[in-house]
C-alpha cells in the first residue's frame, strides 16, 4: 500500500476535525472516517487523535507541477543559499517570489 500524500493527509485530518466539531464521539468519528476513506479503524483513530489537537482545519496544499527553466548560475546560487539560510526548499523560495511578483503585478497571486 502506498503512502498518503500531504494533500490526502490534510483532507483526512480536516474530515476528522469536522466530525469531532459536529459532536460525534471518537468511536463514531473513527468509524465514519474509516468508511469514508477506506482505511483501517486503527488508522482512523490516529487521524482522530491528531485532529483533537487542532484548533481549526489545516490548509490543503495544492499539488505541485514540475517546471524546467534556465536561470543565470549566480541567481541559482543565490536562491540555494537563501533557501538553506531560511531552512526551506528552492521550490518554496521560487513559489513565494512568483506569488509576490504576480500579486504586485495585479495577477491572481
C-alpha positions as a Python dict, from the first residue, in 0.01 Angstrom:
ca = {
    (1, 'X'): (0, 0, 0),
    (2, 'X'): (137, 343, -91),
    (3, 'X'): (184, 630, 149),
    (4, 'X'): (-68, 912, 161),
    (5, 'X'): (21, 1244, 5),
    (6, 'X'): (29, 1560, 215),
    (7, 'X'): (-296, 1671, 50),
    (8, 'X'): (-463, 1339, 139),
    (9, 'X'): (-343, 1365, 498),
    (10, 'X'): (-476, 1719, 523),
    (11, 'X'): (-813, 1617, 379),
    (12, 'X'): (-840, 1328, 625),
    (13, 'X'): (-740, 1545, 920),
    (14, 'X'): (-996, 1805, 817),
    (15, 'X'): (-1264, 1537, 785),
    (16, 'X'): (-1177, 1406, 1131),
    (17, 'X'): (-1179, 1758, 1273),
    (18, 'X'): (-1520, 1822, 1115),
    (19, 'X'): (-1669, 1504, 1260),
    (20, 'X'): (-1546, 1593, 1608),
    (21, 'X'): (-1662, 1954, 1573),
    (22, 'X'): (-2011, 1831, 1484),
    (23, 'X'): (-2020, 1643, 1812),
    (24, 'X'): (-1952, 1286, 1707),
    (25, 'X'): (-1785, 1069, 1966),
    (26, 'X'): (-1434, 947, 1900),
    (27, 'X'): (-1565, 597, 1822),
    (28, 'X'): (-1834, 728, 1583),
    (29, 'X'): (-1587, 959, 1412),
    (30, 'X'): (-1333, 678, 1369),
    (31, 'X'): (-1596, 452, 1215),
    (32, 'X'): (-1714, 728, 978),
    (33, 'X'): (-1359, 816, 880),
    (34, 'X'): (-1261, 454, 819),
    (35, 'X'): (-1561, 407, 590),
    (36, 'X'): (-1525, 739, 410),
    (37, 'X'): (-1156, 690, 328),
    (38, 'X'): (-1144, 307, 317),
    (39, 'X'): (-884, 285, 593),
    (40, 'X'): (-846, 70, 899),
    (41, 'X'): (-1006, 183, 1223),
    (42, 'X'): (-662, 197, 1379),
    (43, 'X'): (-551, 447, 1114),
    (44, 'X'): (-876, 641, 1156),
    (45, 'X'): (-813, 665, 1530),
    (46, 'X'): (-468, 810, 1456),
    (47, 'X'): (-624, 1083, 1244),
    (48, 'X'): (-889, 1146, 1511),
    (49, 'X'): (-620, 1170, 1778),
    (50, 'X'): (-428, 1425, 1573),
    (51, 'X'): (-745, 1617, 1486),
    (52, 'X'): (-829, 1652, 1855),
    (53, 'X'): (-521, 1871, 1893),
    (54, 'X'): (-626, 2109, 1613),
    (55, 'X'): (-793, 2442, 1681),
    (56, 'X'): (-903, 2474, 1318),
    (57, 'X'): (-882, 2277, 993),
    (58, 'X'): (-542, 2253, 826),
    (59, 'X'): (-465, 2405, 486),
    (60, 'X'): (-475, 2160, 197),
    (61, 'X'): (-165, 2203, -15),
    (62, 'X'): (-211, 2248, -386),
    (63, 'X'): (-30, 1978, -586),
    (64, 'X'): (292, 2095, -747),
    (65, 'X'): (388, 2059, -1112),
    (66, 'X'): (745, 2026, -1232),
    (67, 'X'): (868, 2317, -1444),
    (68, 'X'): (1202, 2348, -1618),
    (69, 'X'): (1356, 2686, -1695),
    (70, 'X'): (1701, 2839, -1720),
    (71, 'X'): (1846, 3096, -1482),
    (72, 'X'): (2190, 3252, -1458),
    (73, 'X'): (2418, 3043, -1232),
    (74, 'X'): (2470, 3337, -995),
    (75, 'X'): (2093, 3361, -939),
    (76, 'X'): (2067, 2986, -880),
    (77, 'X'): (2350, 3009, -624),
    (78, 'X'): (2176, 3299, -451),
    (79, 'X'): (1844, 3110, -436),
    (80, 'X'): (2014, 2798, -298),
    (81, 'X'): (2196, 2999, -33),
    (82, 'X'): (1883, 3187, 71),
    (83, 'X'): (1677, 2867, 86),
    (84, 'X'): (1943, 2699, 301),
    (85, 'X'): (1964, 3001, 531),
    (86, 'X'): (1585, 3002, 577),
    (87, 'X'): (1564, 2624, 614),
    (88, 'X'): (1333, 2585, 317),
    (89, 'X'): (1346, 2449, -37),
    (90, 'X'): (1432, 2614, -365),
    (91, 'X'): (1078, 2537, -483),
    (92, 'X'): (934, 2722, -186),
    (93, 'X'): (1159, 3022, -245),
    (94, 'X'): (1066, 3043, -614),
    (95, 'X'): (695, 2993, -539),
    (96, 'X'): (694, 3274, -284),
    (97, 'X'): (885, 3507, -516),
    (98, 'X'): (649, 3438, -807),
    (99, 'X'): (340, 3482, -589),
    (100, 'X'): (475, 3815, -465),
    (101, 'X'): (554, 3923, -820),
    (102, 'X'): (215, 3820, -955),
    (103, 'X'): (39, 3989, -665),
    (104, 'X'): (235, 4309, -724),
    (105, 'X'): (171, 4287, -1098),
    (106, 'X'): (-204, 4255, -1047),
    (107, 'X'): (-212, 3878, -1109),
    (108, 'X'): (-423, 3627, -921),
    (109, 'X'): (-134, 3554, -683),
}
